[in-house]
Amino acid sequence: MIASEMSPFARTGGLGEVLGSLPAALGRLGVDVTVVLPHYGWPERVREADRFTLTVGDYAREVALLEHDVADRVHAVFVDCPELYARDGGLYGFGTDDYPDNARRFAFLARAALERSVRRGERPTVVHAHDWHAGLAPVYLRTIYARHPLLGGVPTVLTIHNLAYQGVFDAGWLPRLDLDWSLFTIDRLEYWGRISFLKAGVVFSDLVTTVSPTYAREIQTPAYGFGFEGILRTRRDDLVGILNGIDTERWNPAADPYLPAPYDATALDEKVASKCELLKAFDLAVDDTRLARPLVGMVTRLVEQKGFDLIADVSERLAAMDATFVLLGSGARWLEDRWLGIAQRYPDRFRVRIGFDERLSHLIEAGSDVFLMPSRFEPCGLNQLYSLRYGTIPIVHATGGLADTVIPYNPRTGRGTGFVFTDYTAEGLLGAVEAALRTFRDRRKWLELQARGMAEDHSWDASAAEYVKVYDRVVDGRRTARAERRAAGTSPKARPS
């Protein structure tokens, strides 16, 4: 696997969480997984396994490969090139501004990963690229390494974690990344006069996956395709949606070290200890009135995708409801400022913490009664899965993985696991919140809702088995293609599948 993030070493969102959990689940199924990612400066307890000079275009630098055993059958390899990766800003840039050399940074990552295999004399069964950052790996395998005695013909899989991020750069980068100008065509890397690493991965991979079945369908439409809908429709027979899972050891209310008291579905009364601690963490009074009032939690990146502009638009009406709202997140400066302003206007109803805090994120999942996740679009989402496991009822917009994982509550039948609104409007959001608060007042119904969600299995085991099927499919496909070429007396060409 080639990726830009892997929890706990480097994480900005769902991509890092997936890479922190999926490899271990594959390991439990007997798959040996090596994850190659940049060395941003952590962890420190690594061993140097190799050091060599890597040249990409006219850029040559010494690179060290640092290794770390993560779990049984799971190995992390960090590409150490301080000039490219050990920077004072974030993983991808300063604030909302990308580093101007991100094209080189992540092309270098892909080449380093492939060169590691060459130097070790080990042929991967499959190369699995994650998001645009690894999108050039399938291209390099079909061009530079197409006839390589070790890497030639290695099958590839690309997973799209979020189509909104496409790795778009000036076409002038092509020769600087060892890519021929013949690739600058509409059916290959060209994207509106520029090049897209994500398009490169989509076009050149044997199979493309994304992180939920509904999102796999949505991204083939103009409403959710971000300009890629046509590209993805050409690969629809090779596009598979596999739901993300969660790390059920790390996210387990019965053994969570960040909680003041453990609890499970048989001891839900203990959940109130986390609610008390959460109120204290946001400097709210802990009294009978506050404890009886539903507490609505939010942990998010503050970007338009997540729907927090929609919530801000109706903050006055939400403040009039009998509920307390707490938010932990960071992102676009204008949204941060807007939410801080809301908290100043309604201090008894809204509390906001800008930034990220691991302990507080666990405490919000455990101490909240309701978790609000009104994303405009959501490839999969993880927080709604954490919420279900913690007996915290999710309110979500019916999109992507949220639609696949939260069953709408039906008050007549008593079935469902959360509250879902279909229309992405202020009225749709408010209606779902009001329905949740009404149900909260019926203790028996609420307990049934909590128990039903906590009984669901959202571990990685089932999803990992689906990835194994994907790997088997691309390996069998390449094997069949080679046999057909031999029979026809032809040789492989460096072109998209």
Order of alpha helices (4+ residues) and beta strands (2+ residues): alpha-beta-beta-beta-beta-alpha-beta-beta-alpha-beta-alpha-beta-beta-alpha-beta-beta-alpha-beta-alpha-alpha-beta-alpha-alpha-beta-alpha-alpha-beta-alpha-beta-alpha-beta-alpha-beta-alpha-beta-alpha-alpha-alpha
